[in-house]
Amino acid sequence: MRAYLTMPLADPAGVSKPVAMAVLAPVVVLGGWWMVRRIRAKFE
């Protein structure tokens, strides 16, 4: 989903779609981990 939001910014910067998605993958994984961590902390 974030790839679709950042593609308009990546094209003028000269970044190809696979590279942009490869850069976004760790960001999305870390964001998911952080959200799960916050949810678990609220239940403890």
mmCIF file as gemmi writes it, N, C-alpha and C atoms, coordinates in Angstrom:
data_model
loop_
_atom_site.group_PDB
_atom_site.id
_atom_site.type_symbol
_atom_site.label_atom_id
_atom_site.label_alt_id
_atom_site.label_comp_id
_atom_site.label_asym_id
_atom_site.label_entity_id
_atom_site.label_seq_id
_atom_site.pdbx_PDB_ins_code
_atom_site.Cartn_x
_atom_site.Cartn_y
_atom_site.Cartn_z
_atom_site.occupancy
_atom_site.B_iso_or_equiv
_atom_site.pdbx_formal_charge
_atom_site.auth_seq_id
_atom_site.auth_asym_id
_atom_site.pdbx_PDB_model_num
ATOM 1 N N . MET Axp A 1 ? 0.824 -1.182 0 1 0 ? 1 A 1
ATOM 2 C CA . MET Axp A 1 ? 0 0 0 1 0 ? 1 A 1
ATOM 3 C C . MET Axp A 1 ? 0.875 1.255 0 1 0 ? 1 A 1
ATOM 4 N N . ARG Axp A 2 ? 1.917 1.238 0.782 1 0 ? 2 A 1
ATOM 5 C CA . ARG Axp A 2 ? 2.798 2.412 0.827 1 0 ? 2 A 1
ATOM 6 C C . ARG Axp A 2 ? 3.538 2.612 -0.481 1 0 ? 2 A 1
ATOM 7 N N . ALA Axp A 3 ? 3.749 1.545 -1.211 1 0 ? 3 A 1
ATOM 8 C CA . ALA Axp A 3 ? 4.428 1.683 -2.504 1 0 ? 3 A 1
ATOM 9 C C . ALA Axp A 3 ? 3.606 2.558 -3.44 1 0 ? 3 A 1
ATOM 10 N N . TYR Axp A 4 ? 2.302 2.398 -3.415 1 0 ? 4 A 1
ATOM 11 C CA . TYR Axp A 4 ? 1.448 3.216 -4.27 1 0 ? 4 A 1
ATOM 12 C C . TYR Axp A 4 ? 1.478 4.685 -3.846 1 0 ? 4 A 1
ATOM 13 N N . LEU Axp A 5 ? 1.676 4.931 -2.566 1 0 ? 5 A 1
ATOM 14 C CA . LEU Axp A 5 ? 1.73 6.305 -2.079 1 0 ? 5 A 1
ATOM 15 C C . LEU Axp A 5 ? 3.065 6.981 -2.387 1 0 ? 5 A 1
ATOM 16 N N . THR Axp A 6 ? 4.134 6.197 -2.441 1 0 ? 6 A 1
ATOM 17 C CA . THR Axp A 6 ? 5.455 6.787 -2.645 1 0 ? 6 A 1
ATOM 18 C C . THR Axp A 6 ? 5.921 6.759 -4.098 1 0 ? 6 A 1
ATOM 19 N N . MET Axp A 7 ? 5.252 6.036 -4.967 1 0 ? 7 A 1
ATOM 20 C CA . MET Axp A 7 ? 5.672 5.991 -6.37 1 0 ? 7 A 1
ATOM 21 C C . MET Axp A 7 ? 5.685 7.363 -7.037 1 0 ? 7 A 1
ATOM 22 N N . PRO Axp A 8 ? 4.703 8.236 -6.798 1 0 ? 8 A 1
ATOM 23 C CA . PRO Axp A 8 ? 4.805 9.565 -7.408 1 0 ? 8 A 1
ATOM 24 C C . PRO Axp A 8 ? 6.041 10.339 -6.951 1 0 ? 8 A 1
ATOM 25 N N . LEU Axp A 9 ? 6.552 10.04 -5.773 1 0 ? 9 A 1
ATOM 26 C CA . LEU Axp A 9 ? 7.758 10.714 -5.288 1 0 ? 9 A 1
ATOM 27 C C . LEU Axp A 9 ? 9.025 10.033 -5.788 1 0 ? 9 A 1
ATOM 28 N N . ALA Axp A 10 ? 8.971 8.729 -6.019 1 0 ? 10 A 1
ATOM 29 C CA . ALA Axp A 10 ? 10.148 7.984 -6.434 1 0 ? 10 A 1
ATOM 30 C C . ALA Axp A 10 ? 10.475 8.222 -7.902 1 0 ? 10 A 1
ATOM 31 N N . ASP Axp A 11 ? 9.47 8.362 -8.734 1 0 ? 11 A 1
ATOM 32 C CA . ASP Axp A 11 ? 9.716 8.556 -10.167 1 0 ? 11 A 1
ATOM 33 C C . ASP Axp A 11 ? 10.522 9.822 -10.462 1 0 ? 11 A 1
ATOM 34 N N . PRO Axp A 12 ? 10.156 10.973 -9.929 1 0 ? 12 A 1
ATOM 35 C CA . PRO Axp A 12 ? 10.973 12.172 -10.205 1 0 ? 12 A 1
ATOM 36 C C . PRO Axp A 12 ? 12.374 12.092 -9.595 1 0 ? 12 A 1
ATOM 37 N N . ALA Axp A 13 ? 12.53 11.309 -8.532 1 0 ? 13 A 1
ATOM 38 C CA . ALA Axp A 13 ? 13.839 11.172 -7.894 1 0 ? 13 A 1
ATOM 39 C C . ALA Axp A 13 ? 14.744 10.213 -8.652 1 0 ? 13 A 1
ATOM 40 N N . GLY Axp A 14 ? 14.191 9.518 -9.65 1 0 ? 14 A 1
ATOM 41 C CA . GLY Axp A 14 ? 14.999 8.599 -10.447 1 0 ? 14 A 1
ATOM 42 C C . GLY Axp A 14 ? 15.157 7.226 -9.82 1 0 ? 14 A 1
ATOM 43 N N . VAL Axp A 15 ? 14.272 6.865 -8.914 1 0 ? 15 A 1
ATOM 44 C CA . VAL Axp A 15 ? 14.329 5.568 -8.235 1 0 ? 15 A 1
ATOM 45 C C . VAL Axp A 15 ? 13.336 4.637 -8.92 1 0 ? 15 A 1
ATOM 46 N N . SER Axp A 16 ? 13.789 3.444 -9.28 1 0 ? 16 A 1
ATOM 47 C CA . SER Axp A 16 ? 12.9 2.485 -9.94 1 0 ? 16 A 1
ATOM 48 C C . SER Axp A 16 ? 11.934 1.877 -8.928 1 0 ? 16 A 1
ATOM 49 N N . LYS Axp A 17 ? 10.871 1.288 -9.44 1 0 ? 17 A 1
ATOM 50 C CA . LYS Axp A 17 ? 9.844 0.711 -8.579 1 0 ? 17 A 1
ATOM 51 C C . LYS Axp A 17 ? 10.391 -0.424 -7.699 1 0 ? 17 A 1
ATOM 52 N N . PRO Axp A 18 ? 11.179 -1.376 -8.243 1 0 ? 18 A 1
ATOM 53 C CA . PRO Axp A 18 ? 11.706 -2.437 -7.363 1 0 ? 18 A 1
ATOM 54 C C . PRO Axp A 18 ? 12.618 -1.912 -6.253 1 0 ? 18 A 1
ATOM 55 N N . VAL Axp A 19 ? 13.41 -0.913 -6.546 1 0 ? 19 A 1
ATOM 56 C CA . VAL Axp A 19 ? 14.293 -0.352 -5.518 1 0 ? 19 A 1
ATOM 57 C C . VAL Axp A 19 ? 13.473 0.347 -4.439 1 0 ? 19 A 1
ATOM 58 N N . ALA Axp A 20 ? 12.477 1.099 -4.852 1 0 ? 20 A 1
ATOM 59 C CA . ALA Axp A 20 ? 11.624 1.786 -3.879 1 0 ? 20 A 1
ATOM 60 C C . ALA Axp A 20 ? 10.906 0.777 -2.984 1 0 ? 20 A 1
ATOM 61 N N . MET Axp A 21 ? 10.424 -0.31 -3.558 1 0 ? 21 A 1
ATOM 62 C CA . MET Axp A 21 ? 9.742 -1.329 -2.753 1 0 ? 21 A 1
ATOM 63 C C . MET Axp A 21 ? 10.718 -2.041 -1.832 1 0 ? 21 A 1
ATOM 64 N N . ALA Axp A 22 ? 11.953 -2.247 -2.285 1 0 ? 22 A 1
ATOM 65 C CA . ALA Axp A 22 ? 12.96 -2.881 -1.435 1 0 ? 22 A 1
ATOM 66 C C . ALA Axp A 22 ? 13.326 -1.991 -0.257 1 0 ? 22 A 1
ATOM 67 N N . VAL Axp A 23 ? 13.316 -0.693 -0.462 1 0 ? 23 A 1
ATOM 68 C CA . VAL Axp A 23 ? 13.609 0.234 0.637 1 0 ? 23 A 1
ATOM 69 C C . VAL Axp A 23 ? 12.436 0.301 1.602 1 0 ? 23 A 1
ATOM 70 N N . LEU Axp A 24 ? 11.223 0.225 1.089 1 0 ? 24 A 1
ATOM 71 C CA . LEU Axp A 24 ? 10.041 0.329 1.942 1 0 ? 24 A 1
ATOM 72 C C . LEU Axp A 24 ? 9.769 -0.933 2.754 1 0 ? 24 A 1
ATOM 73 N N . ALA Axp A 25 ? 10.21 -2.082 2.285 1 0 ? 25 A 1
ATOM 74 C CA . ALA Axp A 25 ? 9.903 -3.343 2.972 1 0 ? 25 A 1
ATOM 75 C C . ALA Axp A 25 ? 10.365 -3.34 4.431 1 0 ? 25 A 1
ATOM 76 N N . PRO Axp A 26 ? 11.621 -3.007 4.736 1 0 ? 26 A 1
ATOM 77 C CA . PRO Axp A 26 ? 12.026 -2.991 6.15 1 0 ? 26 A 1
ATOM 78 C C . PRO Axp A 26 ? 11.272 -1.948 6.971 1 0 ? 26 A 1
ATOM 79 N N . VAL Axp A 27 ? 10.924 -0.833 6.344 1 0 ? 27 A 1
ATOM 80 C CA . VAL Axp A 27 ? 10.179 0.211 7.058 1 0 ? 27 A 1
ATOM 81 C C . VAL Axp A 27 ? 8.808 -0.316 7.466 1 0 ? 27 A 1
ATOM 82 N N . VAL Axp A 28 ? 8.15 -1.029 6.568 1 0 ? 28 A 1
ATOM 83 C CA . VAL Axp A 28 ? 6.824 -1.579 6.864 1 0 ? 28 A 1
ATOM 84 C C . VAL Axp A 28 ? 6.921 -2.668 7.934 1 0 ? 28 A 1
ATOM 85 N N . VAL Axp A 29 ? 7.924 -3.513 7.849 1 0 ? 29 A 1
ATOM 86 C CA . VAL Axp A 29 ? 8.096 -4.584 8.843 1 0 ? 29 A 1
ATOM 87 C C . VAL Axp A 29 ? 8.374 -3.985 10.219 1 0 ? 29 A 1
ATOM 88 N N . LEU Axp A 30 ? 9.248 -3.007 10.282 1 0 ? 30 A 1
ATOM 89 C CA . LEU Axp A 30 ? 9.54 -2.37 11.575 1 0 ? 30 A 1
ATOM 90 C C . LEU Axp A 30 ? 8.326 -1.627 12.12 1 0 ? 30 A 1
ATOM 91 N N . GLY Axp A 31 ? 7.558 -1.014 11.249 1 0 ? 31 A 1
ATOM 92 C CA . GLY Axp A 31 ? 6.331 -0.342 11.699 1 0 ? 31 A 1
ATOM 93 C C . GLY Axp A 31 ? 5.336 -1.323 12.282 1 0 ? 31 A 1
ATOM 94 N N . GLY Axp A 32 ? 5.187 -2.477 11.658 1 0 ? 32 A 1
ATOM 95 C CA . GLY Axp A 32 ? 4.295 -3.513 12.182 1 0 ? 32 A 1
ATOM 96 C C . GLY Axp A 32 ? 4.773 -4.044 13.519 1 0 ? 32 A 1
ATOM 97 N N . TRP Axp A 33 ? 6.076 -4.276 13.628 1 0 ? 33 A 1
ATOM 98 C CA . TRP Axp A 33 ? 6.65 -4.754 14.894 1 0 ? 33 A 1
ATOM 99 C C . TRP Axp A 33 ? 6.41 -3.736 16.003 1 0 ? 33 A 1
ATOM 100 N N . TRP Axp A 34 ? 6.61 -2.45 15.697 1 0 ? 34 A 1
ATOM 101 C CA . TRP Axp A 34 ? 6.43 -1.398 16.69 1 0 ? 34 A 1
ATOM 102 C C . TRP Axp A 34 ? 4.98 -1.303 17.147 1 0 ? 34 A 1
ATOM 103 N N . MET Axp A 35 ? 4.048 -1.435 16.219 1 0 ? 35 A 1
ATOM 104 C CA . MET Axp A 35 ? 2.627 -1.368 16.587 1 0 ? 35 A 1
ATOM 105 C C . MET Axp A 35 ? 2.22 -2.545 17.462 1 0 ? 35 A 1
ATOM 106 N N . VAL Axp A 36 ? 2.677 -3.734 17.125 1 0 ? 36 A 1
ATOM 107 C CA . VAL Axp A 36 ? 2.364 -4.909 17.944 1 0 ? 36 A 1
ATOM 108 C C . VAL Axp A 36 ? 2.963 -4.756 19.326 1 0 ? 36 A 1
ATOM 109 N N . ARG Axp A 37 ? 4.15 -4.213 19.41 1 0 ? 37 A 1
ATOM 110 C CA . ARG Axp A 37 ? 4.809 -4.002 20.698 1 0 ? 37 A 1
ATOM 111 C C . ARG Axp A 37 ? 4.006 -3.038 21.57 1 0 ? 37 A 1
ATOM 112 N N . ARG Axp A 38 ? 3.497 -1.962 20.952 1 0 ? 38 A 1
ATOM 113 C CA . ARG Axp A 38 ? 2.688 -0.997 21.705 1 0 ? 38 A 1
ATOM 114 C C . ARG Axp A 38 ? 1.388 -1.62 22.192 1 0 ? 38 A 1
ATOM 115 N N . ILE Axp A 39 ? 0.756 -2.416 21.35 1 0 ? 39 A 1
ATOM 116 C CA . ILE Axp A 39 ? -0.501 -3.066 21.738 1 0 ? 39 A 1
ATOM 117 C C . ILE Axp A 39 ? -0.263 -4.024 22.891 1 0 ? 39 A 1
ATOM 118 N N . ARG Axp A 40 ? 0.786 -4.818 22.805 1 0 ? 40 A 1
ATOM 119 C CA . ARG Axp A 40 ? 1.091 -5.77 23.888 1 0 ? 40 A 1
ATOM 120 C C . ARG Axp A 40 ? 1.408 -5.048 25.189 1 0 ? 40 A 1
ATOM 121 N N . ALA Axp A 41 ? 2.109 -3.922 25.11 1 0 ? 41 A 1
ATOM 122 C CA . ALA Axp A 41 ? 2.459 -3.179 26.313 1 0 ? 41 A 1
ATOM 123 C C . ALA Axp A 41 ? 1.216 -2.622 26.999 1 0 ? 41 A 1
ATOM 124 N N . LYS Axp A 42 ? 0.21 -2.266 26.25 1 0 ? 42 A 1
ATOM 125 C CA . LYS Axp A 42 ? -1.015 -1.745 26.86 1 0 ? 42 A 1
ATOM 126 C C . LYS Axp A 42 ? -1.802 -2.834 27.579 1 0 ? 42 A 1
ATOM 127 N N . PHE Axp A 43 ? -1.664 -4.079 27.15 1 0 ? 43 A 1
ATOM 128 C CA . PHE Axp A 43 ? -2.385 -5.169 27.792 1 0 ? 43 A 1
ATOM 129 C C . PHE Axp A 43 ? -1.661 -5.702 29.028 1 0 ? 43 A 1
ATOM 130 N N . GLU Axp A 44 ? -0.425 -5.344 29.198 1 0 ? 44 A 1
ATOM 131 C CA . GLU Axp A 44 ? 0.335 -5.843 30.364 1 0 ? 44 A 1
ATOM 132 C C . GLU Axp A 44 ? 0.224 -4.92 31.528 1 0 ? 44 A 1
